[in-house]
Amino acid sequence: MRSRFLKMEDHEDGVEGCFVDDFFWSLPEGFVAKALSLTSPRDACRLSLVSSLFRSAAEWDAVWETFLPLDYQKIVAEAEVEDGGCSLSFSSKKQLYLRLCDRPLIIDGGNKSFSLDKKTGKKCYMLAARDLSIVWGDTPRYWRWISSPESRFTEVAELISVCWFEVHGRISTSMLSPNTTYVAFIVFKSTSETYGFEYQPAEVSIGISGLETQTQTVILEPEAEQRRRYPVVPRRRMGMFHRRHLPNPLIVPVIQTSKCNGPKQREDGWMEIELGEYHIKKGEEGELEMSMTEVKGGNWKGGLVIQGIEIRPKST
């Protein structure tokens, strides 16, 4: 950028070019830092590439303090207690910000994790399986609680076998960032023993508890949509004289009334399915409730491992 200004001096309006150059380089660093604090974390990082002045100003604690949530000190202190009193070490507010983006903190007695969205600084939470309301979740015949090295929590819920699948999660709207559209996801894994979710989609919903919610259908198995569109119907054998090798089973297409959302792979190796989105207004009070149910099929199902429900800002 400086070379561009120098080239301007070769033209007749070189005096004006020098003035812009001098003005740009004479800006007080504190002034630039204040301006950067009024942007976003992503924009501050981009603007730091403009010049060495901007790069230095973008490192100020005053800049990154504005990107951290107002209650970050309380959250960090709670996480330190959860970690046996070990304090989080960081040399700057920027380092703390990046730490909260890349490594979620375990809070609320191990029932929740907290992190920040790297682009916006908005709050993100995951409710552990233990923090969810799972029908028959405390009955060993239907569910069992196991540890998983891939999970951020000490326990995950493994579905053994149920015909009534119902999971709910709640979080206070006051814990979330205001004026933000959030999307909720159930985080799970399928195993080689997963069965029963092939043809009947599950229903998911999100909304303020006690008020109207948004509902849609989803599929839990990546290949279930194809099987659901074209279910296999065996041909009927007509008596003992027809017990011969039968041709391929009859494929009957099913008319779909709506498209179901399916699971997506996460970077941490787990799968996730969207439960819906909700816009948190400033000053809004209540509990945001999310759910997944499959109670209409009546068939037995099992094999899923649930880590929790994650609530994070909608990507733009």
C-alpha positions as CSV (number, residue, x, y, z in Angstrom):
1,M,0.0,0.0,0.0
2,R,2.9,2.4,0.8
3,S,4.5,1.7,-2.6
4,R,1.2,2.6,-4.2
5,F,1.2,6.0,-2.5
6,L,4.8,6.6,-3.5
7,K,3.9,5.9,-7.1
8,M,1.3,8.6,-6.8
9,E,4.0,11.2,-6.2
10,D,5.2,10.7,-9.8
11,H,2.0,12.3,-11.1
12,E,1.0,15.9,-11.0
13,D,-1.2,15.3,-7.9
14,G,1.8,13.9,-6.0
15,V,1.3,16.5,-3.2
16,E,-2.2,15.0,-2.5
17,G,-0.7,11.5,-2.5
18,C,1.9,12.5,0.0
19,F,-0.8,14.0,2.2
20,V,-2.8,10.7,2.2
21,D,0.4,8.8,2.9
22,D,1.4,10.9,5.8
23,F,-2.1,10.9,7.3
24,F,-2.3,7.1,7.1
25,W,1.0,6.6,8.8
26,S,0.5,9.3,11.4
27,L,-2.7,7.8,12.9
28,P,-2.3,7.1,16.6
29,E,-2.2,3.4,17.3
30,G,-4.8,3.7,20.0
31,F,-7.2,5.3,17.5
32,V,-6.7,2.4,15.1
33,A,-7.2,-0.1,18.0
34,K,-10.5,1.6,18.9
35,A,-11.7,1.4,15.3
36,L,-10.8,-2.3,15.1
37,S,-12.7,-3.0,18.3
38,L,-15.9,-1.8,16.6
39,T,-15.6,-4.4,13.9
40,S,-15.6,-8.2,14.3
41,P,-12.9,-10.7,15.1
42,R,-12.7,-11.8,11.4
43,D,-12.5,-8.2,10.2
44,A,-9.9,-7.3,12.8
45,C,-7.7,-10.2,11.5
46,R,-8.2,-9.1,7.9
47,L,-7.4,-5.4,8.6
48,S,-4.2,-6.4,10.5
49,L,-2.8,-7.2,7.1
50,V,-3.1,-3.6,5.9
51,S,0.1,-2.4,7.6
52,S,2.4,-2.9,10.5
53,L,0.4,-0.2,12.4
54,F,-2.8,-2.1,12.0
55,R,-1.1,-5.3,12.8
56,S,0.2,-3.9,16.1
57,A,-3.1,-2.3,17.0
58,A,-4.9,-5.6,16.3
59,E,-2.9,-7.2,19.1
60,W,-4.2,-4.8,21.8
61,D,-6.1,-6.4,24.7
62,A,-8.6,-3.6,24.4
63,V,-9.6,-4.9,21.0
64,W,-10.1,-8.5,22.0
65,E,-11.8,-7.6,25.2
66,T,-14.7,-6.3,23.2
67,F,-14.9,-9.6,21.3
68,L,-15.2,-11.6,24.4
69,P,-18.7,-12.1,26.0
70,L,-19.4,-9.8,29.0
71,D,-19.5,-12.7,31.4
72,Y,-16.4,-14.5,30.1
73,Q,-14.5,-14.1,33.4
74,K,-17.3,-15.9,35.3
75,I,-17.4,-18.7,32.7
76,V,-13.6,-19.1,32.8
77,A,-13.6,-19.2,36.6
78,E,-16.2,-21.9,36.6
79,A,-14.2,-24.0,34.1
80,E,-11.1,-23.6,36.3
81,V,-13.1,-25.1,39.2
82,E,-14.2,-27.9,37.0
83,D,-10.6,-28.6,36.1
84,G,-9.6,-29.0,39.7
85,G,-8.6,-25.4,40.3
86,C,-6.1,-25.3,37.4
87,S,-6.0,-21.8,36.0
88,L,-6.1,-21.2,32.2
89,S,-2.8,-19.6,31.2
90,F,-2.9,-17.0,28.4
91,S,-0.6,-14.1,27.7
92,S,-3.2,-11.9,26.0
93,K,-6.9,-11.5,25.5
94,K,-6.4,-12.6,21.8
95,Q,-4.8,-15.8,23.0
96,L,-7.7,-16.4,25.4
97,Y,-10.2,-15.7,22.6
98,L,-8.5,-18.3,20.3
99,R,-8.3,-20.7,23.2
100,L,-12.1,-20.5,23.7
101,C,-12.7,-21.0,20.0
102,D,-10.5,-24.0,19.6
103,R,-10.9,-25.9,22.9
104,P,-14.3,-25.9,24.6
105,L,-14.4,-25.4,28.3
106,I,-16.3,-28.0,30.4
107,I,-18.7,-26.2,32.8
108,D,-21.9,-26.9,34.9
109,G,-20.5,-29.9,36.7
110,G,-19.5,-31.5,33.5
111,N,-22.9,-31.2,31.9
112,K,-22.1,-28.5,29.4
113,S,-19.3,-27.3,27.3
114,F,-18.7,-23.6,26.3
115,S,-16.9,-22.2,23.3
116,L,-16.9,-19.2,21.0
117,D,-17.6,-19.0,17.3
118,K,-14.3,-17.9,15.8
119,K,-15.7,-15.6,13.2
120,T,-18.2,-13.7,15.3
121,G,-17.3,-14.3,19.0
122,K,-20.9,-15.5,19.7
123,K,-21.4,-18.1,22.4
124,C,-21.6,-21.8,21.6
125,Y,-22.8,-24.5,24.0
126,M,-23.1,-28.3,23.9
127,L,-25.4,-30.0,26.4
128,A,-24.0,-33.3,27.5
129,A,-26.2,-36.4,27.2
130,R,-26.4,-36.4,31.0
131,D,-28.0,-32.9,30.7
132,L,-30.7,-34.1,28.4
133,S,-34.1,-35.6,29.2
134,I,-34.1,-39.1,27.6
135,V,-37.2,-41.3,28.0
136,W,-36.2,-44.5,29.7
137,G,-32.6,-43.1,29.9
138,D,-32.1,-44.4,33.5
139,T,-33.4,-47.9,32.6
140,P,-30.4,-50.2,31.9
141,R,-32.6,-52.5,29.8
142,Y,-33.1,-49.7,27.2
143,W,-30.1,-47.3,27.6
144,R,-26.6,-47.5,29.1
145,W,-24.1,-44.9,30.1
146,I,-20.5,-45.5,28.8
147,S,-17.3,-43.5,28.5
148,S,-15.9,-42.7,25.0
149,P,-12.4,-41.3,24.3
150,E,-13.8,-39.4,21.4
151,S,-16.3,-37.4,23.6
152,R,-15.5,-34.2,25.4
153,F,-17.7,-35.4,28.3
154,T,-17.1,-38.2,30.7
155,E,-20.2,-40.1,29.7
156,V,-22.3,-40.7,26.5
157,A,-25.7,-42.4,26.2
158,E,-25.8,-45.7,24.2
159,L,-29.2,-46.8,23.0
160,I,-29.7,-50.5,23.6
161,S,-33.2,-51.0,22.4
162,V,-36.5,-49.0,22.6
163,C,-39.6,-48.6,20.6
164,W,-40.3,-45.1,22.0
165,F,-37.3,-42.9,21.1
166,E,-37.5,-39.4,22.7
167,V,-34.7,-36.9,23.6
168,H,-35.2,-33.3,24.9
169,G,-32.7,-30.6,25.8
170,R,-33.2,-27.2,27.3
171,I,-31.0,-24.1,27.8
172,S,-31.8,-20.6,29.1
173,T,-32.0,-17.9,26.5
174,S,-30.0,-15.7,28.9
175,M,-27.0,-17.9,28.4
176,L,-26.9,-17.3,24.6
177,S,-25.8,-14.2,22.7
178,P,-28.6,-11.7,22.0
179,N,-29.7,-10.8,18.5
180,T,-28.3,-14.0,17.2
181,T,-29.9,-16.8,15.1
182,Y,-28.9,-20.2,16.6
183,V,-29.0,-23.6,15.1
184,A,-29.2,-26.8,17.3
185,F,-27.8,-30.1,16.4
186,I,-27.9,-33.5,18.0
187,V,-24.4,-35.0,18.0
188,F,-24.3,-38.8,17.8
189,K,-22.6,-41.9,16.3
190,S,-24.0,-44.9,14.5
191,T,-22.5,-48.3,15.3
192,S,-22.5,-51.6,13.5
193,E,-25.4,-52.5,15.8
194,T,-27.6,-49.6,14.7
195,Y,-31.1,-50.7,13.5
196,G,-34.7,-49.7,13.4
197,F,-34.3,-46.2,11.9
198,E,-34.4,-47.3,8.3
199,Y,-37.9,-46.4,7.1
200,Q,-39.5,-44.2,9.7
201,P,-38.1,-40.7,9.9
202,A,-37.7,-39.0,13.3
203,E,-39.3,-35.7,14.2
204,V,-37.2,-32.8,15.5
205,S,-38.3,-29.5,17.0
206,I,-37.0,-26.2,18.5
207,G,-38.7,-23.3,20.2
208,I,-39.3,-21.5,23.5
209,S,-40.7,-24.0,26.0
210,G,-44.4,-23.6,26.4
211,L,-44.8,-21.7,23.2
212,E,-45.1,-22.7,19.5
213,T,-42.2,-24.7,18.1
214,Q,-40.9,-25.5,14.7
215,T,-41.1,-29.1,13.7
216,Q,-39.5,-31.1,10.8
217,T,-38.5,-34.6,9.9
218,V,-35.0,-36.1,9.7
219,I,-33.3,-39.4,9.0
220,L,-30.7,-40.8,11.3
221,E,-29.0,-43.2,8.9
222,P,-27.0,-41.9,5.9
223,E,-28.4,-44.6,3.6
224,A,-31.9,-44.7,5.0
225,E,-33.3,-42.1,2.6
226,Q,-32.6,-44.3,-0.4
227,R,-34.0,-47.4,1.3
228,R,-37.0,-45.4,2.3
229,R,-37.7,-44.2,-1.2
230,Y,-37.4,-47.7,-2.6
231,P,-38.3,-50.2,0.0
232,V,-37.8,-53.9,-0.8
233,V,-41.1,-55.9,-0.9
234,P,-40.5,-59.7,-1.2
235,R,-42.7,-61.5,-3.7
236,R,-45.2,-63.9,-2.1
237,R,-44.7,-67.6,-2.8
238,M,-47.8,-69.3,-4.0
239,G,-47.8,-72.8,-2.5
240,M,-45.3,-75.7,-2.6
241,F,-45.1,-75.9,-6.4
242,H,-43.7,-72.4,-6.6
243,R,-40.7,-72.9,-4.2
244,R,-38.1,-72.1,-6.8
245,H,-35.5,-69.4,-7.1
246,L,-37.3,-66.1,-7.2
247,P,-36.2,-63.1,-9.3
248,N,-35.0,-59.9,-7.6
249,P,-37.4,-58.5,-5.0
250,L,-40.0,-56.1,-6.2
251,I,-38.9,-52.5,-5.8
252,V,-41.8,-50.1,-5.0
253,P,-41.0,-46.4,-5.1
254,V,-42.6,-44.3,-2.3
255,I,-44.0,-40.9,-3.0
256,Q,-42.3,-38.3,-0.8
257,T,-44.2,-35.4,0.6
258,S,-41.2,-33.6,1.9
259,K,-37.4,-33.9,1.8
260,C,-35.8,-35.1,5.1
261,N,-32.6,-33.7,6.4
262,G,-29.9,-36.3,7.0
263,P,-26.8,-36.6,9.2
264,K,-23.5,-34.8,8.4
265,Q,-20.0,-35.6,9.3
266,R,-18.3,-33.4,11.9
267,E,-14.6,-32.5,12.1
268,D,-14.3,-34.3,15.4
269,G,-15.5,-37.6,13.9
270,W,-19.1,-37.5,15.2
271,M,-22.2,-37.1,13.2
272,E,-24.8,-34.3,13.6
273,I,-28.4,-33.7,12.5
274,E,-29.9,-30.2,12.5
275,L,-32.9,-29.9,14.9
276,G,-33.9,-26.4,13.7
277,E,-33.0,-22.8,14.2
278,Y,-34.2,-20.0,16.4
279,H,-33.5,-16.2,16.7
280,I,-32.6,-15.0,20.2
281,K,-33.9,-11.5,20.7
282,K,-32.2,-9.0,23.0
283,G,-33.8,-9.3,26.5
284,E,-35.7,-12.5,25.6
285,E,-36.5,-14.6,28.6
286,G,-37.3,-18.3,28.6
287,E,-35.9,-21.7,27.9
288,L,-35.0,-22.8,24.4
289,E,-36.1,-26.4,24.0
290,M,-34.9,-28.9,21.4
291,S,-36.1,-32.4,20.8
292,M,-35.9,-35.5,18.6
293,T,-38.5,-38.2,18.7
294,E,-39.5,-41.4,16.8
295,V,-42.6,-42.8,18.4
296,K,-44.9,-43.4,15.4
297,G,-43.2,-46.4,13.8
298,G,-43.7,-48.7,16.8
299,N,-40.7,-50.8,15.9
300,W,-37.7,-51.5,18.1
301,K,-34.6,-49.5,17.4
302,G,-31.1,-49.3,18.9
303,G,-27.4,-48.9,18.4
304,L,-27.1,-45.0,18.5
305,V,-24.6,-43.3,20.8
306,I,-25.5,-39.8,21.8
307,Q,-22.9,-37.3,23.0
308,G,-25.3,-34.3,23.3
309,I,-27.0,-31.4,21.7
310,E,-24.9,-28.5,20.4
311,I,-26.3,-24.9,20.0
312,R,-24.2,-22.6,17.8
313,P,-24.7,-19.4,15.7
314,K,-26.0,-20.0,12.2
315,S,-23.2,-19.7,9.6
316,T,-23.5,-16.8,7.2
